[in-house]
Amino acid sequence: MEIRLLPIERLDELNAIYDMKALDSVQPAEKAQKRKRSGNYPVMLDLKYDFQRIREMNLRSGSEICAVAEENGVFVGEVSVMTENASVPAAVIPNVRNYLFGLRVLPAFQRQGIGTALLNFIISHLRQKGIREFTIAAEQSNTGARRLYERLGFKTLLTDCTEMQFGRQCRFDVLILK
């Protein structure tokens, strides 16, 4: 198992880790534009396309960093970091606090310490760059993730936050590691 920063030319390979089927239920951009013109809201974008395009733009600009776990040439896990402009309240202070997100490990590789290794790798990498604080969101229903974050030293910063994710309302808490 190798943990390292994502080579940008391999970004498309991360699709296997994401549940891209969740994006299938979101209407395509053409329908969204018709709904917008007719006044029927909410408008949804073509998330599969926009997700990849925005992600590539963020990675190239440095506003997002991604670490991956690779086994036999296949990505089995990832964690990403927003270094600026995170949508979560109080999540980022440029050059001081970064927002960790998108910690994912394929089911067959879960409970083997890969999530812990990914978080430790990216936190160490960012500390070497002078970042002192890290935030991460934990869905209130995901008690396993919260236990992992607390085991690594994260403490509650904000509670009862909400955000729309893939067409559904999510409730989460924001945790911080100093």
Secondary structure, DSSP 4 states (H G I P E B T S, - for coil): -EEEEPPGGGGGGGGGTS-THHHHTSPPHHHHHHHHHHT-------HHHHHHHHHHHHHHHTSEEEEEEEETTEEEEEEEEESS--SSTT--BTTTEEEEEEEEE-GGGTTSSHHHHHHHHHHHHHHHTT--EEEEEEETT-HHHHHHHHHTT-EEEEEEEEEEETTEEEEEEEEEE-
